Amino acid sequence: MHRKINITHKKMEKQKEERRDQEIVYSRSVKAGKRIYYLDVRKARNNDLYLCITESKRLQSEAEGAAPLFEKHKVFLYKEDFAHFTEGLQDVIAFVQSQLGEIETRQDFVPESEEPQAEAEEPKKKGLLGFLRK
């Protein structure tokens, strides 16, 4: 029984090492309320690049003082699918906008390295995910 656990542990360590080999070459995070979206460009073993989108949502911890818990979901998007994915995403965003009209954003995106120390000005009205509009 002990040998089986040891083999499983070795397999898990090998999988972790393989994941580390998939190097992140570019990354950007997007804060959205209780969620953070990580957009990571990773390099595969064959030096091809792909996109890994991770949604991380902070869960309420049951005990005070306990370490926060996060629920994570990942989507892997490969370069041959970028055009179709972008087209589909733009289509559903346009549909939502046609149904709801202009949607007020929470705040303008400011990269973490450029965040102002002073209080931000009043958010401007934009379309849903306006950065994807043509």
Contacts in CASP RR format, 6 or more apart in sequence:
PFRMAT RR
TARGET T0000
AUTHOR 0000-0000-0000
METHOD contacts of the structure
MODEL  1
MHRKINITHKKMEKQKEERRDQEIVYSRSVKAGKRIYYLDVRKARNNDLY
LCITESKRLQSEAEGAAPLFEKHKVFLYKEDFAHFTEGLQDVIAFVQSQL
GEIETRQDFVPESEEPQAEAEEPKKKGLLGFLRK
21 45 0 8 1.000
22 42 0 8 1.000
22 43 0 8 1.000
22 44 0 8 1.000
22 45 0 8 1.000
23 42 0 8 1.000
23 43 0 8 1.000
24 40 0 8 1.000
24 41 0 8 1.000
24 42 0 8 1.000
24 43 0 8 1.000
25 41 0 8 1.000
25 42 0 8 1.000
25 43 0 8 1.000
25 49 0 8 1.000
26 40 0 8 1.000
26 41 0 8 1.000
27 38 0 8 1.000
27 39 0 8 1.000
27 40 0 8 1.000
27 41 0 8 1.000
28 38 0 8 1.000
28 39 0 8 1.000
28 111 0 8 1.000
29 36 0 8 1.000
29 37 0 8 1.000
29 38 0 8 1.000
29 39 0 8 1.000
29 112 0 8 1.000
30 36 0 8 1.000
30 37 0 8 1.000
30 38 0 8 1.000
30 39 0 8 1.000
30 109 0 8 1.000
32 106 0 8 1.000
33 106 0 8 1.000
34 57 0 8 1.000
34 58 0 8 1.000
35 55 0 8 1.000
35 56 0 8 1.000
35 57 0 8 1.000
36 55 0 8 1.000
36 56 0 8 1.000
37 53 0 8 1.000
37 54 0 8 1.000
37 55 0 8 1.000
37 56 0 8 1.000
38 52 0 8 1.000
38 53 0 8 1.000
38 54 0 8 1.000
38 56 0 8 1.000
39 51 0 8 1.000
39 52 0 8 1.000
39 53 0 8 1.000
40 51 0 8 1.000
40 52 0 8 1.000
40 53 0 8 1.000
40 54 0 8 1.000
41 49 0 8 1.000
41 50 0 8 1.000
41 51 0 8 1.000
41 52 0 8 1.000
42 49 0 8 1.000
42 50 0 8 1.000
42 51 0 8 1.000
42 52 0 8 1.000
43 49 0 8 1.000
44 50 0 8 1.000
48 78 0 8 1.000
48 79 0 8 1.000
49 79 0 8 1.000
50 76 0 8 1.000
50 77 0 8 1.000
50 78 0 8 1.000
50 79 0 8 1.000
51 76 0 8 1.000
51 77 0 8 1.000
51 78 0 8 1.000
51 82 0 8 1.000
52 74 0 8 1.000
52 75 0 8 1.000
52 76 0 8 1.000
52 77 0 8 1.000
53 74 0 8 1.000
53 75 0 8 1.000
53 76 0 8 1.000
53 77 0 8 1.000
54 72 0 8 1.000
54 73 0 8 1.000
54 74 0 8 1.000
55 72 0 8 1.000
55 73 0 8 1.000
55 74 0 8 1.000
56 70 0 8 1.000
56 71 0 8 1.000
56 72 0 8 1.000
57 70 0 8 1.000
57 71 0 8 1.000
57 72 0 8 1.000
58 68 0 8 1.000
58 69 0 8 1.000
58 70 0 8 1.000
59 68 0 8 1.000
59 69 0 8 1.000
59 70 0 8 1.000
59 71 0 8 1.000
61 67 0 8 1.000
61 68 0 8 1.000
61 69 0 8 1.000
77 85 0 8 1.000
86 132 0 8 1.000
89 129 0 8 1.000
89 132 0 8 1.000
90 132 0 8 1.000
90 133 0 8 1.000
90 134 0 8 1.000
93 128 0 8 1.000
93 129 0 8 1.000
93 130 0 8 1.000
93 132 0 8 1.000
93 133 0 8 1.000
96 103 0 8 1.000
96 128 0 8 1.000
97 103 0 8 1.000
97 127 0 8 1.000
97 128 0 8 1.000
100 128 0 8 1.000
101 127 0 8 1.000
102 125 0 8 1.000
102 126 0 8 1.000
102 127 0 8 1.000
103 125 0 8 1.000
103 126 0 8 1.000
103 127 0 8 1.000
103 128 0 8 1.000
104 123 0 8 1.000
104 125 0 8 1.000
104 126 0 8 1.000
105 123 0 8 1.000
105 124 0 8 1.000
105 125 0 8 1.000
105 126 0 8 1.000
105 127 0 8 1.000
106 123 0 8 1.000
107 120 0 8 1.000
107 123 0 8 1.000
108 120 0 8 1.000
108 123 0 8 1.000
108 124 0 8 1.000
109 131 0 8 1.000
110 116 0 8 1.000
110 120 0 8 1.000
127 133 0 8 1.000
END
